[in-house]
Amino acid sequence: MDFEAEFGAQLEALKAEGNYRIFADLERDCASFPRVRNHGEGPAEVTVWCSNDYLGMGRHPKVVEAMAETSRACGTGAGGTRNISGNAHHHVMLERELADLHGKEDALLFSSGYVSNWATLSCLGARLPGAVIFSDSLNHSSMIEGIRHSRADKVIWRHNDPEDLDRKLAAVGPDRSKIVAFESVYSMDGDIAPIAEICEVARKHGALTYLDEVHGVGMYGPRGAGVAERDGVMDRVDIIEGTLGKAFGCFGGYVSGSRAMCDFIRSFASGFIFTTALPPAVAAAARVSVQHLKQSETERVRQRRQVARLRAGLEANGIPHLDNPSHIIPVMIGDPVKCRMIADILMTDWGVYVQPINYPTVPKGTERLRFTPGPFHSDADIDHLVSALNSLWSRCALSRQVA
Ligand SMILES: *Cc1c(COP(=O)(O)O)cnc(C)c1O
């Protein structure tokens, strides 16, 4: 086997489809975020329009100081897995903070949101007797891989459709352990799950509910606990999973729920047991960020205002975008080569950085640019972006959406 030739051939095929990915080489700067230094082609400075640090908490002086101060005091790494090295006190305090955020008895930290989904669902699916996992058809890869690894039976229900879930739950015998896995905000279309209805159906069939609030935490609800908090249904969801890497601006993932559930995952999930714990400094910074967004609405209010402003600008100019009730604005292109090309022109001619979203992240034919305006985008930044898109739509003769 000529391995080099094989690697090359598969990459060539990806390029021919227009799905080969090129990563920008950017350097963040706390003082000027979302303006960043560009080390790649194009202008030396560009504005980031696709960050998942939705509220700019990754540059918040209190959060940055907590990380710097804790690493000076405690060092950089955790020094091992929690099974071997024990808990750092910063892990314990962060878990208490997260349990309180979601109104649950306990929480458990993981290396990332991906790992928290993968490890928890694979553990539940593998260990609960006769487990069947009912998975929303648009669930994130981390849940899909966790379910696959569990080897439990999987039933896929129609996206955000509680009636379809009801029928599918009814078709499986009452003696099986049923787990319903879904997300609150789906990050590619920006649509939001009917959490109350889904939990109602799950309860009717005695199923455990598992909700990925990765794109909801920090962003929705009066204390930033997510969409379930906003909707007043946090207590109806058995397990809430979240990330510390997006709106909280740090790194890591977690699940929260009952004390017994967290103890169960802590004791049986390989993805928790056999990997080095988060650096204490990361845990300390995340805790400050969670605490801040529990009592501050300033970031969320300003961010919603900027989202509304960008939507209005797109609407006024007929730039086709998905209408949804969230903070994510997908501008639809529908072709991988055009999507890449438009993103390249935005970067080089307009200093606008937005990563094209192509297959396999979204289905072929629904390629898009995904904009996430934040509290630090100025009105002038938004107007500049709308002018850029407007000019591109004319130049490339792209179709417009009639209001
Ligand atoms: C990003 C993401 C994750 C993974 O979270 P990380 O902390 O980035 O690993 C999980 N679920 C969804 C829906 C995501 O978009």
The ligand as an ORCA input file, in Angstrom:
! r2SCAN-3c Opt
* xyz 0 1
  C     -19.763     22.372     19.740
  C     -20.814     21.381     20.107
  C     -20.551     20.358     21.018
  C     -19.179     20.103     21.542
  O     -18.807     21.041     22.492
  P     -17.235     21.353     22.668
  O     -17.122     21.910     24.018
  O     -16.883     22.302     21.556
  O     -16.518     20.051     22.490
  C     -21.596     19.554     21.440
  N     -22.844     19.717     20.956
  C     -23.128     20.673     20.044
  C     -24.516     20.807     19.547
  C     -22.118     21.514     19.573
  O     -22.386     22.424     18.640
*
